[in-house]
Amino acid sequence: MKKFGNIYVIAATSVIGGALFGFDISSMSAIIATQPYKCQFNAQGNNPDTGECQGPDDVLQGGITAAMPGGSWLGALISGILSDWLGRKTSIQIGAIIWIVGSVLVCASQNIPMLIVGRVINGLSVGICSAQVPVYISELSPPSLRGRLIGMQQWAITWGIAIMFFLCYGSHFIDGEAAFRLPWGLQMIPALLLFFGLVVLPESPRWLAKHDRWEDAKVVLVSVHGKGDPNSALVAKEMHEIREMVEFERANSDVSWLELFRPRMLNRTHIGLFTQIWSQLTGMNVMMYYISYIFTMTGSGDDVLLPSGIQFIINVVMTVPALIWLDRWGRRPTMLVGAFFMCLWLCVNAGLFAVYSRPAREHEFDTPAISMVIDGPAATAVIASTYLFVASYAPTWGPASWTYPAELYPLRVRGKAVALATSGNWAFNFALAYFVPPAFANITWQTYVMFAVFCFAMFFHVLFLFPETANKTLEEVAATFEDDGPGSIKWIGRPAWTTHNDRSIIRIERNLVSSEEKIGLEHSTTPKA
Protein backbone atom coordinates (compact mmCIF):
# COMPACT_ATOMS: atom_id res chain seq x y z
CA MET A 1 0.00 0.00 0.00
CA LYS A 2 1.28 3.50 -0.90
CA LYS A 3 2.32 5.51 2.14
CA PHE A 4 1.96 9.29 2.35
CA GLY A 5 5.31 11.07 2.69
CA ASN A 6 4.09 14.60 3.35
CA ILE A 7 5.28 15.40 6.87
CA TYR A 8 2.37 17.76 7.53
CA VAL A 9 -0.15 15.03 6.64
CA ILE A 10 1.73 12.61 8.91
CA ALA A 11 1.76 15.07 11.81
CA ALA A 12 -1.84 16.25 11.34
CA THR A 13 -3.12 12.66 11.38
CA SER A 14 -1.06 11.37 14.27
CA VAL A 15 -1.79 14.32 16.59
CA ILE A 16 -5.45 13.32 16.63
CA GLY A 17 -4.12 11.24 19.53
CA GLY A 18 -3.59 14.54 21.36
CA ALA A 19 -7.14 15.63 20.62
CA LEU A 20 -8.36 12.65 22.66
CA PHE A 21 -6.79 14.22 25.76
CA GLY A 22 -8.50 17.52 24.94
CA PHE A 23 -11.86 15.81 24.52
CA ASP A 24 -11.51 14.23 27.92
CA ILE A 25 -10.72 17.55 29.65
CA SER A 26 -13.81 19.27 28.25
CA SER A 27 -16.06 16.25 28.60
CA MET A 28 -15.60 16.68 32.34
CA SER A 29 -15.07 20.45 32.83
CA ALA A 30 -18.16 21.39 30.77
CA ILE A 31 -20.36 18.73 32.39
CA ILE A 32 -19.68 18.87 36.13
CA ALA A 33 -21.73 22.05 36.66
CA THR A 34 -24.88 20.78 34.84
CA GLN A 35 -27.97 19.38 36.53
CA PRO A 36 -28.36 16.21 34.38
CA TYR A 37 -24.84 15.11 35.39
CA LYS A 38 -25.37 15.99 39.06
CA CYS A 39 -28.68 14.12 39.18
CA GLN A 40 -27.30 10.98 37.50
CA PHE A 41 -24.33 10.85 39.91
CA ASN A 42 -26.02 12.49 42.90
CA ALA A 43 -23.82 11.28 45.76
CA GLN A 44 -24.67 14.29 48.01
CA GLY A 45 -28.45 14.23 47.56
CA ASN A 46 -30.49 17.37 46.93
CA ASN A 47 -29.72 20.87 48.19
CA PRO A 48 -31.98 21.50 51.23
CA ASP A 49 -32.60 25.11 50.19
CA THR A 50 -33.14 24.81 46.42
CA GLY A 51 -34.07 21.14 46.01
CA GLU A 52 -31.57 20.79 43.14
CA CYS A 53 -29.23 17.81 42.77
CA GLN A 54 -25.79 18.49 44.26
CA GLY A 55 -23.89 15.70 42.49
CA PRO A 56 -20.61 14.27 43.79
CA ASP A 57 -18.83 16.06 46.65
CA ASP A 58 -15.47 17.73 46.06
CA VAL A 59 -13.39 14.66 47.02
CA LEU A 60 -15.47 12.26 44.93
CA GLN A 61 -15.50 14.62 41.95
CA GLY A 62 -11.73 14.89 42.29
CA GLY A 63 -11.54 11.09 42.13
CA ILE A 64 -13.77 10.93 39.04
CA THR A 65 -11.69 13.57 37.29
CA ALA A 66 -8.41 11.98 38.38
CA ALA A 67 -9.40 8.52 37.07
CA MET A 68 -8.37 9.49 33.54
CA PRO A 69 -4.86 10.78 34.38
CA GLY A 70 -4.44 7.79 36.69
CA GLY A 71 -5.06 5.47 33.74
CA SER A 72 -2.85 7.68 31.57
CA TRP A 73 0.08 7.23 33.94
CA LEU A 74 -0.12 3.46 33.48
CA GLY A 75 -0.73 3.80 29.73
CA ALA A 76 2.35 6.00 29.31
CA LEU A 77 4.57 3.44 31.03
CA ILE A 78 3.14 0.56 28.99
CA SER A 79 3.58 2.54 25.78
CA GLY A 80 7.39 2.36 25.95
CA ILE A 81 7.30 -1.44 25.80
CA LEU A 82 4.62 -1.47 23.07
CA SER A 83 6.47 1.12 21.02
CA ASP A 84 9.83 -0.68 21.10
CA TRP A 85 8.20 -4.04 20.34
CA LEU A 86 5.49 -3.27 17.77
CA GLY A 87 6.53 0.12 16.41
CA ARG A 88 5.56 3.72 17.04
CA LYS A 89 2.63 3.71 14.63
CA THR A 90 1.11 0.43 15.79
CA SER A 91 1.24 1.45 19.45
CA ILE A 92 -0.75 4.62 18.63
CA GLN A 93 -3.34 2.51 16.76
CA ILE A 94 -3.69 0.28 19.83
CA GLY A 95 -4.32 3.44 21.85
CA ALA A 96 -7.12 4.42 19.45
CA ILE A 97 -8.87 1.06 19.94
CA ILE A 98 -8.62 1.34 23.74
CA TRP A 99 -10.16 4.85 23.58
CA ILE A 100 -13.22 3.49 21.77
CA VAL A 101 -13.74 0.81 24.43
CA GLY A 102 -13.43 3.35 27.24
CA SER A 103 -15.79 5.80 25.54
CA VAL A 104 -18.47 3.13 25.23
CA LEU A 105 -18.29 2.49 28.97
CA VAL A 106 -18.30 6.20 29.86
CA CYS A 107 -21.25 6.91 27.56
CA ALA A 108 -23.26 4.01 29.02
CA SER A 109 -22.25 4.57 32.67
CA GLN A 110 -25.09 4.09 35.14
CA ASN A 111 -23.21 4.87 38.33
CA ILE A 112 -19.96 6.40 39.57
CA PRO A 113 -17.91 3.14 39.64
CA MET A 114 -18.79 2.44 35.99
CA LEU A 115 -17.90 6.03 35.06
CA ILE A 116 -14.54 5.75 36.82
CA VAL A 117 -13.69 2.43 35.10
CA GLY A 118 -14.51 3.94 31.69
CA ARG A 119 -12.35 6.99 32.43
CA VAL A 120 -9.43 4.79 33.57
CA ILE A 121 -9.62 2.89 30.25
CA ASN A 122 -9.79 6.17 28.34
CA GLY A 123 -6.75 7.21 30.32
CA LEU A 124 -4.80 4.15 29.18
CA SER A 125 -5.40 5.29 25.60
CA VAL A 126 -4.41 8.91 26.28
CA GLY A 127 -1.25 7.77 28.06
CA ILE A 128 -0.15 5.60 25.13
CA CYS A 129 -0.91 8.24 22.50
CA SER A 130 0.48 11.22 24.42
CA ALA A 131 3.79 9.40 24.98
CA GLN A 132 4.29 7.91 21.52
CA VAL A 133 2.87 10.53 19.15
CA PRO A 134 5.75 12.95 19.97
CA VAL A 135 8.27 10.10 19.51
CA TYR A 136 6.72 9.13 16.17
CA ILE A 137 6.72 12.72 14.88
CA SER A 138 10.21 13.51 16.22
CA GLU A 139 11.70 10.50 14.41
CA LEU A 140 10.08 11.51 11.12
CA SER A 141 10.50 15.30 11.25
CA PRO A 142 13.23 17.40 9.61
CA PRO A 143 15.22 19.14 12.39
CA SER A 144 14.10 22.67 11.45
CA LEU A 145 10.41 21.72 11.65
CA ARG A 146 10.47 19.35 14.60
CA GLY A 147 9.25 21.90 17.16
CA ARG A 148 6.39 23.00 14.92
CA LEU A 149 5.29 19.47 14.10
CA ILE A 150 5.45 18.03 17.62
CA GLY A 151 3.85 21.25 18.85
CA MET A 152 0.86 20.35 16.70
CA GLN A 153 0.09 17.78 19.41
CA GLN A 154 -0.61 20.62 21.84
CA TRP A 155 -2.67 22.42 19.20
CA ALA A 156 -4.70 19.26 18.69
CA ILE A 157 -5.25 19.10 22.47
CA THR A 158 -6.55 22.68 22.44
CA TRP A 159 -8.84 21.92 19.50
CA GLY A 160 -10.10 18.81 21.28
CA ILE A 161 -10.85 20.88 24.38
CA ALA A 162 -12.68 23.56 22.38
CA ILE A 163 -14.68 21.20 20.13
CA MET A 164 -15.83 18.98 22.99
CA PHE A 165 -16.61 22.00 25.17
CA PHE A 166 -18.96 23.49 22.60
CA LEU A 167 -20.52 20.09 21.93
CA CYS A 168 -21.21 19.89 25.66
CA TYR A 169 -22.41 23.49 25.70
CA GLY A 170 -24.91 22.73 22.94
CA SER A 171 -25.96 19.47 24.57
CA HIS A 172 -26.64 21.07 27.95
CA PHE A 173 -29.84 22.56 26.47
CA ILE A 174 -31.13 18.98 26.03
CA ASP A 175 -33.29 17.67 28.87
CA GLY A 176 -32.25 14.50 30.64
CA GLU A 177 -29.25 12.19 30.41
CA ALA A 178 -28.65 12.84 26.71
CA ALA A 179 -27.14 16.18 27.77
CA PHE A 180 -23.94 14.39 28.79
CA ARG A 181 -24.25 10.99 27.09
CA LEU A 182 -24.35 12.49 23.57
CA PRO A 183 -20.95 14.26 23.76
CA TRP A 184 -19.44 11.31 25.62
CA GLY A 185 -20.51 9.05 22.75
CA LEU A 186 -19.37 11.39 19.96
CA GLN A 187 -15.81 11.39 21.30
CA MET A 188 -15.32 7.94 19.75
CA ILE A 189 -15.24 9.45 16.24
CA PRO A 190 -11.70 10.94 16.33
CA ALA A 191 -10.29 7.62 17.56
CA LEU A 192 -11.72 5.93 14.47
CA LEU A 193 -10.17 8.62 12.25
CA LEU A 194 -6.82 8.16 14.01
CA PHE A 195 -6.79 4.38 13.61
CA PHE A 196 -7.64 4.32 9.91
CA GLY A 197 -5.60 7.43 9.09
CA LEU A 198 -2.42 5.80 10.39
CA VAL A 199 -2.89 2.84 8.05
CA VAL A 200 -1.60 4.91 5.10
CA LEU A 201 1.29 6.57 6.99
CA PRO A 202 4.90 5.25 7.21
CA GLU A 203 6.57 3.78 10.27
CA SER A 204 9.39 5.67 11.98
CA PRO A 205 12.62 5.25 9.94
CA ARG A 206 14.67 5.08 13.14
CA TRP A 207 12.52 2.26 14.51
CA LEU A 208 12.85 0.45 11.17
CA ALA A 209 16.63 0.86 11.23
CA LYS A 210 16.79 -0.41 14.79
CA HIS A 211 15.08 -3.58 13.55
CA ASP A 212 17.46 -3.97 10.57
CA ARG A 213 14.93 -2.82 7.98
CA TRP A 214 17.45 -0.47 6.38
CA GLU A 215 15.90 -0.34 2.92
CA ASP A 216 12.50 0.49 4.40
CA ALA A 217 14.11 3.16 6.59
CA LYS A 218 15.78 4.78 3.57
CA VAL A 219 12.57 4.67 1.54
CA VAL A 220 10.78 6.57 4.33
CA LEU A 221 13.56 9.16 4.67
CA VAL A 222 13.69 9.70 0.88
CA SER A 223 9.91 10.13 0.80
CA VAL A 224 9.59 12.40 3.85
CA HIS A 225 12.88 14.35 3.93
CA GLY A 226 14.26 13.96 0.42
CA LYS A 227 10.95 14.66 -1.34
CA GLY A 228 11.64 11.66 -3.55
CA ASP A 229 15.33 12.46 -4.19
CA PRO A 230 17.53 9.52 -3.08
CA ASN A 231 20.62 11.76 -3.40
CA SER A 232 19.35 14.35 -0.91
CA ALA A 233 22.10 15.66 1.39
CA LEU A 234 19.83 15.47 4.42
CA VAL A 235 18.92 11.82 3.69
CA ALA A 236 22.61 10.94 3.35
CA LYS A 237 23.46 12.76 6.60
CA GLU A 238 20.64 11.15 8.57
CA MET A 239 21.22 7.63 7.23
CA HIS A 240 24.89 7.91 8.23
CA GLU A 241 24.06 9.22 11.70
CA ILE A 242 21.33 6.62 12.27
CA ARG A 243 23.64 3.79 11.18
CA GLU A 244 26.41 4.98 13.51
CA MET A 245 23.96 5.32 16.38
CA VAL A 246 22.42 1.87 15.83
CA GLU A 247 25.86 0.23 15.62
CA PHE A 248 27.02 2.01 18.78
CA GLU A 249 23.88 1.04 20.67
CA ARG A 250 24.20 -2.60 19.66
CA ALA A 251 27.69 -2.60 21.11
CA ASN A 252 26.10 -1.24 24.30
CA SER A 253 22.85 -3.14 24.10
CA ASP A 254 22.06 -3.67 27.78
CA VAL A 255 18.92 -1.53 27.51
CA SER A 256 16.42 -1.67 30.35
CA TRP A 257 14.51 0.81 32.48
CA LEU A 258 17.58 0.95 34.75
CA GLU A 259 19.58 2.39 31.83
CA LEU A 260 17.66 5.64 32.30
CA PHE A 261 19.00 6.02 35.85
CA ARG A 262 22.67 5.33 35.18
CA PRO A 263 25.01 8.30 35.64
CA ARG A 264 25.50 9.06 31.93
CA MET A 265 21.74 9.10 31.30
CA LEU A 266 20.38 10.45 34.58
CA ASN A 267 20.67 14.15 33.69
CA ARG A 268 18.57 13.92 30.52
CA THR A 269 16.14 11.53 32.25
CA HIS A 270 15.53 14.11 34.97
CA ILE A 271 15.21 16.94 32.40
CA GLY A 272 12.61 15.09 30.33
CA LEU A 273 10.69 14.02 33.42
CA PHE A 274 10.67 17.52 34.92
CA THR A 275 9.64 19.10 31.63
CA GLN A 276 6.40 17.15 31.89
CA ILE A 277 6.07 17.58 35.66
CA TRP A 278 6.53 21.36 35.44
CA SER A 279 3.93 21.57 32.66
CA GLN A 280 1.42 20.20 35.17
CA LEU A 281 2.65 22.31 38.08
CA THR A 282 1.96 25.48 36.08
CA GLY A 283 -1.67 24.79 37.05
CA MET A 284 -2.90 24.97 33.45
CA ASN A 285 -4.83 21.71 33.41
CA VAL A 286 -6.37 22.62 36.76
CA MET A 287 -7.65 25.76 35.03
CA MET A 288 -9.13 23.53 32.35
CA TYR A 289 -10.70 20.85 34.56
CA TYR A 290 -12.18 23.22 37.15
CA ILE A 291 -12.64 26.45 35.22
CA SER A 292 -16.39 26.35 35.90
CA TYR A 293 -15.62 26.49 39.64
CA ILE A 294 -13.30 29.49 39.21
CA PHE A 295 -15.77 31.46 37.11
CA THR A 296 -18.61 30.62 39.51
CA MET A 297 -16.51 32.31 42.22
CA THR A 298 -16.47 35.47 40.07
CA GLY A 299 -20.28 35.63 40.02
CA SER A 300 -20.78 34.34 36.46
CA GLY A 301 -23.71 32.27 37.76
CA ASP A 302 -25.66 30.25 35.21
CA ASP A 303 -23.60 31.73 32.36
CA VAL A 304 -20.38 30.07 33.54
CA LEU A 305 -20.05 27.92 30.41
CA LEU A 306 -19.75 30.88 28.06
CA PRO A 307 -16.75 32.62 29.71
CA SER A 308 -15.18 29.16 30.04
CA GLY A 309 -15.60 28.71 26.29
CA ILE A 310 -13.76 31.98 25.64
CA GLN A 311 -10.79 30.61 27.56
CA PHE A 312 -10.70 27.51 25.38
CA ILE A 313 -10.77 29.66 22.22
CA ILE A 314 -7.83 31.71 23.56
CA ASN A 315 -5.99 28.42 24.14
CA VAL A 316 -6.47 27.38 20.50
CA VAL A 317 -5.56 30.74 18.97
CA MET A 318 -2.51 31.44 21.16
CA THR A 319 -0.95 28.04 20.37
CA VAL A 320 -0.59 29.10 16.72
CA PRO A 321 2.41 31.45 17.26
CA ALA A 322 4.39 28.54 18.68
CA LEU A 323 3.60 26.39 15.64
CA ILE A 324 4.98 29.15 13.41
CA TRP A 325 7.97 30.34 15.44
CA LEU A 326 8.92 27.71 18.08
CA ASP A 327 11.85 26.46 15.99
CA ARG A 328 13.02 30.03 15.42
CA TRP A 329 12.64 31.03 19.09
CA GLY A 330 14.32 27.90 20.45
CA ARG A 331 13.16 25.79 23.38
CA ARG A 332 14.96 27.57 26.25
CA PRO A 333 13.70 31.13 25.63
CA THR A 334 10.17 29.82 25.06
CA MET A 335 10.02 28.01 28.40
CA LEU A 336 11.71 30.84 30.33
CA VAL A 337 9.29 33.50 29.03
CA GLY A 338 6.29 31.25 29.71
CA ALA A 339 7.35 30.53 33.31
CA PHE A 340 7.84 34.25 34.03
CA PHE A 341 4.44 35.39 32.78
CA MET A 342 2.49 32.48 34.27
CA CYS A 343 4.05 33.25 37.67
CA LEU A 344 2.99 36.88 37.23
CA TRP A 345 -0.70 36.14 36.47
CA LEU A 346 -0.98 33.54 39.24
CA CYS A 347 0.33 36.13 41.71
CA VAL A 348 -2.23 38.65 40.42
CA ASN A 349 -5.10 36.18 40.95
CA ALA A 350 -3.84 35.26 44.42
CA GLY A 351 -3.67 38.94 45.39
CA LEU A 352 -7.15 39.72 44.04
CA PHE A 353 -8.79 36.82 45.86
CA ALA A 354 -6.83 37.52 49.07
CA VAL A 355 -7.86 41.17 49.21
CA TYR A 356 -11.31 41.35 47.60
CA SER A 357 -13.05 37.98 48.10
CA ARG A 358 -15.33 36.80 50.90
CA PRO A 359 -15.84 33.19 52.09
CA ALA A 360 -18.76 31.33 50.52
CA ARG A 361 -21.77 30.94 52.81
CA GLU A 362 -23.05 27.51 53.86
CA HIS A 363 -25.14 25.87 51.10
CA GLU A 364 -24.45 28.85 48.80
CA PHE A 365 -22.87 26.44 46.29
CA ASP A 366 -23.14 22.71 45.60
CA THR A 367 -19.48 22.01 46.40
CA PRO A 368 -17.07 23.26 49.09
CA ALA A 369 -14.46 23.72 46.32
CA ILE A 370 -16.26 26.96 45.40
CA SER A 371 -14.97 28.47 48.63
CA MET A 372 -14.71 32.18 47.74
CA VAL A 373 -16.88 34.84 46.12
CA ILE A 374 -15.49 37.92 44.41
CA ASP A 375 -17.46 40.55 42.50
CA GLY A 376 -17.25 43.93 40.84
CA PRO A 377 -14.07 45.14 39.08
CA ALA A 378 -11.97 42.65 41.04
CA ALA A 379 -13.99 39.75 39.56
CA THR A 380 -13.46 41.16 36.08
CA ALA A 381 -9.74 41.39 36.81
CA VAL A 382 -9.67 37.72 37.91
CA ILE A 383 -11.30 36.67 34.64
CA ALA A 384 -8.87 38.83 32.63
CA SER A 385 -5.87 37.48 34.55
CA THR A 386 -7.06 33.91 34.00
CA TYR A 387 -7.32 34.56 30.26
CA LEU A 388 -3.81 36.09 30.26
CA PHE A 389 -2.48 33.05 32.11
CA VAL A 390 -3.87 30.79 29.39
CA ALA A 391 -2.46 33.11 26.71
CA SER A 392 0.97 32.80 28.38
CA TYR A 393 0.87 29.00 28.63
CA ALA A 394 -0.49 28.25 25.16
CA PRO A 395 2.49 29.41 23.03
CA THR A 396 5.17 28.37 25.53
CA TRP A 397 4.95 25.40 27.89
CA GLY A 398 1.96 23.92 26.06
CA PRO A 399 3.80 22.87 22.87
CA ALA A 400 7.33 22.92 24.37
CA SER A 401 6.48 20.34 27.04
CA TRP A 402 5.60 17.79 24.32
CA THR A 403 8.39 18.78 21.93
CA TYR A 404 11.35 18.87 24.30
CA PRO A 405 11.33 15.39 25.93
CA ALA A 406 11.01 13.64 22.55
CA GLU A 407 14.28 15.28 21.42
CA LEU A 408 16.53 14.46 24.37
CA TYR A 409 17.30 10.76 24.18
CA PRO A 410 19.37 8.35 22.06
CA LEU A 411 17.46 5.88 19.92
CA ARG A 412 18.01 2.83 22.12
CA VAL A 413 16.07 4.32 25.05
CA ARG A 414 13.85 6.91 23.34
CA GLY A 415 10.60 4.94 23.52
CA LYS A 416 11.03 4.05 27.20
CA ALA A 417 12.47 7.45 28.19
CA VAL A 418 9.64 9.49 26.65
CA ALA A 419 7.16 7.05 28.17
CA LEU A 420 8.71 7.65 31.60
CA ALA A 421 8.68 11.43 31.12
CA THR A 422 5.04 11.37 30.01
CA SER A 423 4.13 9.16 32.96
CA GLY A 424 5.40 12.00 35.17
CA ASN A 425 2.92 14.30 33.43
CA TRP A 426 0.05 11.94 34.17
CA ALA A 427 1.12 11.18 37.75
CA PHE A 428 1.02 14.89 38.59
CA ASN A 429 -2.11 15.42 36.48
CA PHE A 430 -3.76 12.71 38.61
CA ALA A 431 -2.58 14.24 41.88
CA LEU A 432 -3.66 17.77 40.94
CA ALA A 433 -7.03 16.70 39.51
CA TYR A 434 -7.74 14.88 42.75
CA PHE A 435 -6.39 17.39 45.28
CA VAL A 436 -7.23 20.79 43.77
CA PRO A 437 -10.94 20.76 44.76
CA PRO A 438 -10.01 20.08 48.42
CA ALA A 439 -7.22 22.68 48.08
CA PHE A 440 -9.70 25.37 46.99
CA ALA A 441 -11.96 24.27 49.87
CA ASN A 442 -9.22 24.41 52.52
CA ILE A 443 -6.50 26.90 51.53
CA THR A 444 -8.64 28.98 49.11
CA TRP A 445 -6.59 31.72 47.38
CA GLN A 446 -3.30 30.27 48.58
CA THR A 447 -3.78 27.57 45.94
CA TYR A 448 -2.71 30.21 43.41
CA VAL A 449 0.36 31.05 45.49
CA MET A 450 1.40 27.40 45.44
CA PHE A 451 1.34 27.28 41.62
CA ALA A 452 3.13 30.64 41.38
CA VAL A 453 5.98 29.23 43.48
CA PHE A 454 6.21 26.26 41.11
CA CYS A 455 6.49 28.61 38.11
CA PHE A 456 9.21 30.58 39.89
CA ALA A 457 11.19 27.38 40.53
CA MET A 458 10.81 26.07 36.97
CA PHE A 459 12.23 29.32 35.56
CA PHE A 460 15.58 28.77 37.29
CA HIS A 461 15.58 25.02 36.64
CA VAL A 462 15.32 25.69 32.89
CA LEU A 463 17.86 28.50 33.04
CA PHE A 464 20.64 26.38 34.53
CA LEU A 465 19.98 22.80 33.34
CA PHE A 466 17.88 22.65 30.14
CA PRO A 467 20.08 22.77 26.98
CA GLU A 468 18.89 24.08 23.63
CA THR A 469 17.74 21.36 21.20
CA ALA A 470 16.12 23.32 18.36
CA ASN A 471 17.40 22.79 14.80
CA LYS A 472 19.66 19.85 15.65
CA THR A 473 19.26 16.29 14.45
CA LEU A 474 18.26 13.87 17.20
CA GLU A 475 21.74 12.36 17.08
CA GLU A 476 23.33 15.81 17.55
CA VAL A 477 21.06 16.47 20.55
CA ALA A 478 22.16 13.15 22.08
CA ALA A 479 25.81 14.19 21.62
CA THR A 480 25.15 17.43 23.56
CA PHE A 481 24.84 15.34 26.73
CA GLU A 482 28.16 13.54 26.25
CA ASP A 483 30.74 14.67 28.80
CA ASP A 484 33.95 14.02 26.81
CA GLY A 485 33.96 17.28 24.80
CA PRO A 486 35.68 20.59 25.61
CA GLY A 487 33.89 22.53 28.35
CA SER A 488 31.67 19.60 29.28
CA ILE A 489 30.66 18.78 32.84
CA LYS A 490 30.92 15.20 34.09
CA TRP A 491 27.58 13.32 33.86
CA ILE A 492 25.89 16.46 32.48
CA GLY A 493 27.53 17.31 29.14
CA ARG A 494 27.63 20.82 27.75
CA PRO A 495 26.40 23.47 30.23
CA ALA A 496 22.87 24.46 29.25
CA TRP A 497 23.63 28.19 29.09
CA THR A 498 26.35 27.60 26.43
CA THR A 499 24.00 25.89 23.97
CA HIS A 500 22.32 27.91 21.24
CA ASN A 501 19.77 27.67 18.45
CA ASP A 502 21.81 27.20 15.24
CA ARG A 503 19.59 27.32 12.12
CA SER A 504 22.27 26.33 9.59
CA ILE A 505 20.56 22.93 9.23
CA ILE A 506 18.02 24.64 6.95
CA ARG A 507 20.62 24.81 4.13
CA ILE A 508 21.06 21.04 4.32
CA GLU A 509 17.32 20.37 4.37
CA ARG A 510 16.85 22.48 1.26
CA ASN A 511 19.76 20.72 -0.45
CA LEU A 512 21.69 24.00 -0.78
CA VAL A 513 25.10 22.44 -0.14
CA SER A 514 27.96 21.71 -2.52
CA SER A 515 29.21 18.24 -3.45
CA GLU A 516 32.23 18.69 -1.16
CA GLU A 517 29.94 19.62 1.75
CA LYS A 518 27.78 16.54 1.08
CA ILE A 519 30.83 14.30 1.38
CA GLY A 520 31.74 16.00 4.65
CA LEU A 521 28.22 15.61 6.00
CA GLU A 522 28.21 11.89 5.26
CA HIS A 523 31.30 11.46 7.44
CA SER A 524 30.61 13.87 10.30
CA THR A 525 28.28 13.77 13.28
CA THR A 526 29.92 16.55 15.26
CA PRO A 527 27.25 18.22 17.41
CA LYS A 528 26.49 21.90 17.15
CA ALA A 529 26.45 24.00 20.31
Salt bridges, closest charged atoms under 4 A:
ASP24 OD1 - ARG119 NH1 3.02
ASP84 OD1 - ARG88 NH1 3.13
ASP84 OD1 - LYS210 NZ 3.91
ASP84 OD2 - LYS416 NZ 3.12
GLU139 OE2 - ARG88 NH2 2.94
GLU139 OE2 - ARG414 NH1 2.83
GLU177 OE1 - ARG181 NE 2.87
ASP212 OD1 - ARG250 NH1 2.85
ASP216 OD2 - ARG213 NE 3.17
GLU238 OE2 - ARG206 NH2 2.76
GLU238 OE1 - HIS225 ND1 2.35
GLU241 OE2 - LYS237 NZ 2.91
GLU244 OE2 - HIS240 NE2 3.35
GLU249 OE2 - ARG412 NH1 3.86
ASP254 OD2 - ARG262 NH1 2.96
GLU259 OE1 - ARG262 NH1 3.04
GLU259 OE2 - ARG412 NH2 2.81
ASP327 OD1 - ARG331 NH1 3.20
GLU362 OE2 - HIS363 NE2 3.71
GLU364 OE2 - ARG358 NH2 2.96
GLU364 OE2 - ARG361 NH2 3.71
ASP366 OD2 - LYS38 NZ 2.55
GLU407 OE2 - ARG146 NE 2.81
GLU407 OE2 - ARG331 NH2 2.65
GLU475 OE2 - ARG206 NE 3.13
GLU476 OE2 - LYS237 NZ 3.36
GLU476 OE1 - LYS528 NZ 3.36
GLU482 OE1 - ARG264 NH2 2.47
GLU482 OE2 - ARG268 NH2 3.77
ASP483 OD1 - ARG264 NH1 3.37
GLU517 OE1 - ARG507 NH2 3.55
